[in-house]
Amino acid sequence: MEQTLLNIGFGSTVVADRVVAIVSPHSAPMKRLKDEAREEKRLIDATHGRRTRSIIIMDSNHIVLSAIQAETISQRFSTLKEQP
């Protein structure tokens, strides 16, 4: 069983089949989601010290932060899903 990896920037990847949502981090509910995940030790920071530009919600309830725009990651995700 081969898992497809989604590039989320700076050499970091997540398993594409486990992604539930890719969202922008600028709304108050998303900031709250990030803070709650940090408190509960479910936050994975893949920004490498850069500004958070997208939040990836995984089916394991983990929250992944990326420094790549949500639109860019969504395009990469769509491209992966189109491949056989």
N, C-alpha and C positions, 0 to 999 in steps of 0.2 A: 504494500500500500504506500504509494508515493504521495507526500504532502507538498502542496504548492506553497511557496513562501512569497509573501508580499513585502517588497522593499519599502521601509518607512523612513529611509534616509540615514546617511552616515554609517553605512554598513550594518544597520539593524534591520531585522525582518520579523514578521509574525506569520503564523500559519493562516493562510487566506480563508480556509474553510471554517475557522473559529471566530472570524470577525463578524460582529453583529451590526455595528454602526461606525461610521467615520463622520465626526462632527466638528464644527468650529468651536473653539474654546471661549468665545467672547461673551456668551450669555450668562446671566446669573445662575440658572440651573446647572449649566456645565461647570461653572466654577465651584458650585456646591458639590457636584458629583466628584470632581477632582479632589476637593478637600476631604470629603468623606472617605474616598478610596485611600488617601494618604493616611488618615487616622486608623483605618482598618488594615493597613499593610497590604493593600491590593493594587497600589500604584506602581507602574513601571515607567520610569523617566528615561526615554530614549532621545532626548533633545541634545545631549552632549553639551549642556551649558548654554544653549541658544534659547531664544524665545519660543514658547509653545504656540504652534500654529494649527495643530489638530489634536483631537482626542479620539482614540480608537477604543471602542468598547468591545470586549471579547466575550465569548459565550461562557467563559469560566468566571465571569464577573470581575475580571481584572480590567484596569483602565491603563491604557498605554498612551503616553504623551510623545508627540513627534514635532520636530521643528519644520516639517514639510507641510505646505498648505493642504487642507482637507480635500480641495478640488483635485490636486495633483495625485494624492493617494487614491482617491476615488477613480480617477482615470486609469491608474496602474491596476487597480482591482478589476475594473471592467475589462481591461485588456487580458488579464489572466483568465477571467471567466469565459472569454471568447475563444481561447485556445482549446484544442481538443484534449 
